[in-house]
Amino acid sequence: MKVPYPILLLHGLGQKADVWHGEASTYFKKDLGLRYGGDLKVTARGGLQRSLAGSGDADVYTVQFRNPVDSVRAWTAELTACIEYVRSVTGADRVILIGYSMGGLAARAYLVDHVRDHHVKRLITIGTPHDGSPYARVWNWKTSLKRCVDEQNVVLAQPCKAALATLTAVEGDVPFDAPAVRDLRRPEDDGVFLATLNKRGHPLDVEYVSVIGDVDVVDGVKKLDPQALQEVLRKVLSFFGGSVSDLFDDGDGIVSTRSQDMMNVAYFKADPSRRRTSRVVNISTLHVSHLARNSDVQRASLDERASIAAARVCIRNGAPVMLVDVADHIPLQCSVTIDLKGSQPLRFVAPRGSSTMVRDHDQLVARYVVPLQGIDIEAEQTYTFGVAVTNSYGYVTSTTVVW
């Protein structure tokens, strides 16, 4: 492992793990130097299959949910098995979850189910409908139309059949009455699943990051050329009331900016002190295009300063060395610079990759051991060192050590 917390990538509704392949895997493997562990998939008997693309002990994995339109709960059960597998082969205590769209809901449902015994360091959601999407109303429409047809009402049967046929014609790979669509309904659209999930307790020792698509929706809709779709929706909406414009909210064209922000769910809004763990990153892409710019999304997700867990001078084999423990998402790519302050300044540098991973209390850190050549340990004077850590994103974190 090159990271303290292995990364699991979760796909969205109607997708497969391969949506992360290409740009994302290139970014992780080449730009960040991480090892890819392949696709993880739970078998029908509850075991785990892995599409090998490296060894079991890796840094980044993709999760392939068995049924791309199944319920959030079904995905959560599979995710739990994947997390346990990754922990067993890597020895890591926790993982980082990056969930696109509905994958983010599966990850959050896992945390809610394991408030006191979860194994997640950070949850990053990308365009996730935490409070639902107006488009999921199609579940209500299709189930109502099917019920209308089944009841064989003399007056309504034919109009219902026509509306149902129109709606079914544009379903694509995701049936509008699929369990996933049912779970993505907003609470105001009778979305029982999200109304319940959002009120339950969430662990507060997790770092929550919401990556929010925020674009000019009107302009985005024009680019999508939705005339045919709007015509279909008009026919169906004429049956249920409302207008096409009701579906196009601010945000990424599918999910509103408010719904994409985890801190807007009922549990976090009920108590402002719970919001201390959140961070928001805005990107200017439509929902369907978020993963087309994977490197931007991944950089925004992990783009953060390193922290110096400890810095102290020790004597090793009769000579002084500086031990610097660095906590970062990719700590082995950090470099350490130590400057001796005073009339005779000296500089000591530990290059990237010169550290080892060690356990420090409840976390894994990269430990840099930097020889302080030229420092006289017999001299009766106080030495002041400036310690600076630069991570792979170019951020510098500093501290002072007096010895």
N, C-alpha and C positions, 0 to 999 in steps of 0.2 A: 504493500500500500504506500502511496505517496501522499495520501490525504488522511486526516484524522477521522473524517466522516465520509464514507462512501456515498455516492450520489445515485439516486434512482430517478429515472425519467419516466413520467406517466403520460400516456397519450389521451386524447379526448374522444368524445362521442363519435361512433361510426368509424373510428380510425384503427390503425395497428401501430405496433412499436416502430415500424419503419419510417414513420413521420419524423422521427428524431435522427434517422440515419442521414448521412450526407453532411450538410452544413454543421449540424450540432456535433456529430461524432468527430468531424475534422477539427472543430474548435477545441474540443476536449483533448483529443489525442495529440494534435500538432501544436496548437497554440499554448495549451496548458501542460502538455507532456504527460497526460494521465493515461492509464491503461483501461481499455474497454473490456467489460466482462460478458458482453452478449445480451441476448433477449432472455428474460425470465418469464416462464409461463406455467401456471398451475394446471396439472392434468386433471382429468375427470375424477380420478381416485383420490385427489388431494395432494399428490406428490408434486414435485417441481421438475420441469424440463428446462434445459438451458441450451440455447442455440450458441454454440461455442464461437467466440471471437477473441479468445484469450484464455487465461487461466481463471479458476474459480475465485482466487484472491485478486481482486481488481479494484479499480477506483470508481468506475462509472458503469451503470447497468441500465438497460431499458426494460420496462415491464410490458408484457403483452397480455392484456385481459382476454379471456377465452371468448366471451361474447361482447362485441363492441357496442351493443345496444341494450345490455343488461342493466339491472338496477344498480344504484350507487352502492347499496349494501353488498351485492354480489361482488362488485369490484373490490370493496373494502376487505372482504374475507380473503380474496386472492392476494391483495397487497400485504396483508398481515403475514402470510406465508412467505412472500418474497423478502420482506424485511428480516424475518427470522433466518432465512437462508443466507442472506448477505452477511448478517452478523456472525453466523456460524463459520463461514469460510474466510472472513477477514479478521475476526476477533474484535471488531469495532463495537463500542457500546451503543453508538447512535448512528443515524444516517441523515442525509439531507434529501428531502423530497422536492422535486420540481414537477408540478402537475399542470398540464395544459388543459384548459376548459374543464370538462367534467372530471378529468383526472385529479384536479385540485380538490374537488368535492370528496372524492374517494379518500384522499389523503387526510382531509379535515375530519371526515367521519371516523377514520382510524384513531385520530387523536382524541376525539370525543369519547370513543369507546375505551380508550386506554389513558385516561387522564392521569392516573397515578403510576402506571407501568408502561408508558410509551417509550419508544427508542428513537426519537427524532430530535435532532439539534435545530434544524431550520426547515420551515415549510415555505416554498416559493410557489405562488399560483400565478398563472398567466392567462388572462382573459377568462377567469373562472366566474360563473354566475352564482356567487355565494348567496345572493338573494333571489335567484331565478332569472329567467329570460322571458320576455313577452312572447317570443316565438313558441314557447312550450305550450301555449294555449291551444295549439293544434291538437294536443292530446284530448282536451275537453271536446273540441269540435268533432274529431273523428269518432270518439266513443259515443257521443250523443247522436251522431248521424247513424252509426251502426245500430244503436238501440232503436232509433226511429224506424229504420228499415225492418228490424226484427219484429217490431210491434205490428207491422203491416197495417198501419192506419190508412184507410182508403184515401183520405184527403192529402196526407203528407208523404206517403210512401214513395211516390214518383219523384217529387222534389228532393227528398232525402237521398234517394238513389243517385240522382243527377249530381247533387252536391258532393256525395261521397266519392263518386267516380272522378269528379274534378280534383278533389283533394288527393286521392290515391295516386293520380297520374303524375304528381310532382313530388312524391315521397323520396325517390332516390333510394339510397342504401339504408336509410333510417326510417322505418315505419313510424308514422305519427302516433300510433298507439303503443309504441314500445315502452317497456318499464323505465328506460333511461329518460325518455321525454316526459313521462309522468312525474319523475323525481325532480326534473328541472323546472317545474312550474313555480311561479312566484306565489308567496303566501296569499296575495290578494286574488290569485287565480285558482284558489283551492289547492295550492301546493302544500299538502300536509307534511310531506317529508322534510322540506326545507324549513317550514314553520317550526317543526319539532327540533330538528338538528340545531338550528340557530339559537335556540333558547338554552341548550344544554351547556354544561361547564366545559371550558377549553383549558388545557394546561398552559400555565403562564411562564413556564421555563423554556418555551420554544420561541425561536426567533421567527416572526411572521413577516413575510415580504409579499406585497401585492404588486404584480406587474400589470399595469392598467393600459389598455388600448384606448387612446383618446384622440379622435379625429373629427373632422367636419363630416358628420354622418350624411348630410344632404349631398355633399360633393361625392362622398364615398358611394352612396346609393346610385348616383348617376353613373359612376364608373362600372358598377356591377350590371348596368343595363337591365333592371328588374321589371321591365314593362310586362313581359309574359307572366312573371310571377305575380305582379300586382293585379293583373286581370283575374288570375285564379283566385287570389285572396279576396278580391271584390265580390266574386260570386259567392264565396263561402261566408264572408262577413255580412253579406246581405241577408243571410239566414240567421246569423247570431247577433247582429248589431255591431256597431263600431266602424272604424275606418282603417284603411291601410296605414295612414300616418301614425296610428297608435302603436304600431309595431316598430317604428324607426325611432329609437331613443338615442339620447346622447351617449357616447362611449365608442365602442368599436364596430357598431353596426348590428351586433347581435346581443351584446350584453352592455348595460349602462355602466357608466363610470362608478356610480354609487354601488351597484351590485358587484362589481369587480373588486371592491375594497373590502377585505376581510373584517376590518374594524367597524364596518357598518352592520354586521349581523347583531341580532338582539342581545346576545351574551356580552359582547364587548361594549355596546352602546349603553347597557344598563348601569355600568360603573366605569367612569372615566379612568380610574386607576389601572384598569385592565388593558388600556390602550398603549401602555408604555413599551410593549414588546414589538410594536409594528413599524414597518417601513414601507413606503410606496415609491414605485418607480413607474414613470409614465413613458409610453412609447407611442409613436404616431403611425400605427398600422391598423388596418381592418382586422376583424377577428380571424378571418380565413387566411390572413397573411402573416400572423404573428410568427409562425415557425418557419416562414420563408426567409426570415432574417434571424436565423438561430443565433449567430454569433453576437448580434446586438442584444438579444434577449438573455443569453447566458451571461454575457459580461455584466449586464444590468443586475442580474440575479446574485452574482457573487462578488461584484465590484465593491470592495470595502477595505478599510484600513486593517492592517494587522495590529495585534496588541502584544505588548511585551509582558509575558507572564512573570518573568523574573530576570534579574541581571545582577551578577555578583562576581567578585574576584575570589579566586581560590588558588591554592598552591598545588601544583602537580609536578612531581619529580623535582622538587626544589625550585621550580620556576612559576611565576604568576601567570594565570590564564583567566580570561573573562568568560563566564558561562552566561549565555543569553538564551532564554527559553521564549520561543515565539509561537503565539496562537494565531493561526490563519487558516483559511479554507484550503490553501495550497502552500503550506509552510516551507516545504523543501525548495520552493522557488524564491524564497526571500533571501536577501543579502544583508549583512550586518557590517556597519562601519563604526569604529570606536576611535574617538579623538581625545588624546590627552591634552587637557587645557593647561596653560601656564606659559612660562617664559621659553620653554623648550618643547613646543608641541610635537606630538607624534601621532601617526594614524595607523590603525590596524584594521584590516579588511578580511571578512569571511565571505567568500563568494557563494553564489547560488549552488545548491546541491552539496554543500560541505557539512550539513547537519545530519543528525540522526533523530528518529522519532522516539520519544520517551513519554512515560505516563507521569503526569504531575497532578496528584490528587484525583480530581474527577474529569480530567481532560488529557488528550494527547497533544503534545507540543513538539516542535522541532527545536532541538538543543544544539546551539552553536558553541563550540569551544575555540576561543580565539587566543593564541599565545600573545602575551604582552612583552615582546622582546625589547630589551633596553630599559626595562623598569627595574630599579634597584630595590629589592625587598628589604635590604638592611638600612636603607636611608630613613632618617627620622623626619619624614615629611608626609603631608597629606596629598594624595593624588585625586584629582577630579577628572572623571571621564564623561564625555558626551557619547551616548549610545544611540544610534539611528538604525532603524530597520526599514528597508524598502521592499515592498512586496511586488508580485507579478503585475499589478495594475499601476505601479509607479507611486503609490502612496507611501509617505514617510511617517513613521512613528518614532518618537524620541523620548529619552529619559536621561537622567544624570545619576552617576554612581560615584560616591565619595569613598575612598579607601585609604 
